[in-house]
Amino acid sequence: MTKTLYSLVAATVIAAAAVTAPTSADARCRGCGVAAGVVGGLAVGAIIGSAIANSPPPPPPAVIYAEPEPVYGPVCHIERHRVWIEGYGYRVRRVQVCD
């Protein structure tokens, strides 16, 4: 089984090499620019990726201490109150209460 597989792979490689090899009548390179662009892009991507992976972590954010702003006027908060609604009954509503 393995001899058959190896011989089939070898025949495929030889056939592919024979089809893609340029002859003296057709020696131009078709697609070389695309191949060079792909290879160059992969190389640049690998270089940039390794530079990013090996870079140190960013510094922690700076801690800023500031005094709170003074509060002028009444301090308000929201409370829940039961409110009677005519024809419906009691409902719970949020009401703003200021001190």
N, C-alpha and C positions, 0 to 999 in steps of 0.2 A: 504494500500500500504506500509506504513512504517513498520507494523508488519511483513509483508512478507519479506521485505528487511532485517530487523533485524534478523529474523529467518534464512534466507539464509546466512547472514554473520556469524552468530553464528555456523551454521552447517559447514561452510567452515573452520572456525578457529579450531573447534574440530577435523575435519578430518585431517587438516594439522598437528595438534599437535599429533594425533595418528600415523600418518605416520612417522613423524620425531623423535618421542621420542625413545630413545634407549631401547632395551629390555635387559633382563639378559643374553640372548645368544649372543647379539650383542651390547656390551657396549663400543666398541672402538669409538673414536671420529674421524670422517672423516672430513677433511678440517678444523680442529681447528687451525692448523698452518697458513693457508691462512687467516682465519678470524682474528686471532691475528695480523697478519701483516697488514691487511687492517685497523683494529681499531687503531693500533699503528701509522700507517702512517697518518691517519686522525687526530689523536691527535697531532702528531708532526707538521703537516701542520697547524693546528689551532694555536698552540703556536708560530710558526715562523711567521705566517701571522699577528697575533696580535702584535708581537714584531715589525714587520716592519711598521704596521699601526700606532703604537703609538710612533715611533721614531721621534726625532725632525728633522726639515728640514736641509739640508746641508748648511754650511756657504756660504755666497756669495763669488764669486771669488775676489781675491786680486787685487787691482788696482795698476798697475805698471806705473810709470811715467818715460819716457826715452826721451832723446833729439833725434831729428831726425838725421839720418846720413847725413853728408854733401854730396852734389852732385858734382861730379867732371866731367868735360867734358861737351859736348853739351847736352842740354835738347831736347829730341825728342818727337814728338807727331804725330798722324795720322790725315790727312786731306783728304777730298774728292775733287778730281779734275776731270774735264771733259777732256777726252783724245780722240783724233781723231784716229779711227782705219780705215785704208785704206780698202775700199770696203764694210765697214759696217756702219760707221758713228760715232757719238759721244757716248762714254760710260763713266759712272762714275766709277772711280777707287779710291781705297784707297791708298794714298801715304804717306810714312813716311817723315816728314819734321823736320830737326834738326836746332836749333837756333845757 
